[in-house]
Amino acid sequence: MAKVRCFDGEDVIGMVEYTNNLDYWDGSNHTCGSCGRHLGIGKTKDGRFYMVHGTQWQGERDRAEIVSEEEAKEVVLRNNHEIYEEFFKEPFPEL
């Protein structure tokens, strides 16, 4: 599996696994809703959440950033709620 640089603010903290598990099939491509872009969520070995921003655009690089658990949950609920229970190991929240 590919690895991407992970940032905590402006600092590179290491490499993490690339994921695009928040993409969905739009009938033609897997996308996060923006042409040539992909989105994923993961968890570091020490338990921190990270969000991957993938790109297919020339001159741009895939990258990841550390996010809070609340931000991670919000992004998953907004983009691919189907992975919520498996990823966070808790029941889907009641609205």
Secondary structure, 3 states (H helix, E strand, C coil): CCEEEEEECCEEEEEEECCCCCCEECCCCEECCCCCEEEEEEECCCCCEEEEEEECCCCCCCEEEEECHHHHHHHHHHHCHHHHHHHHCCCCCCC
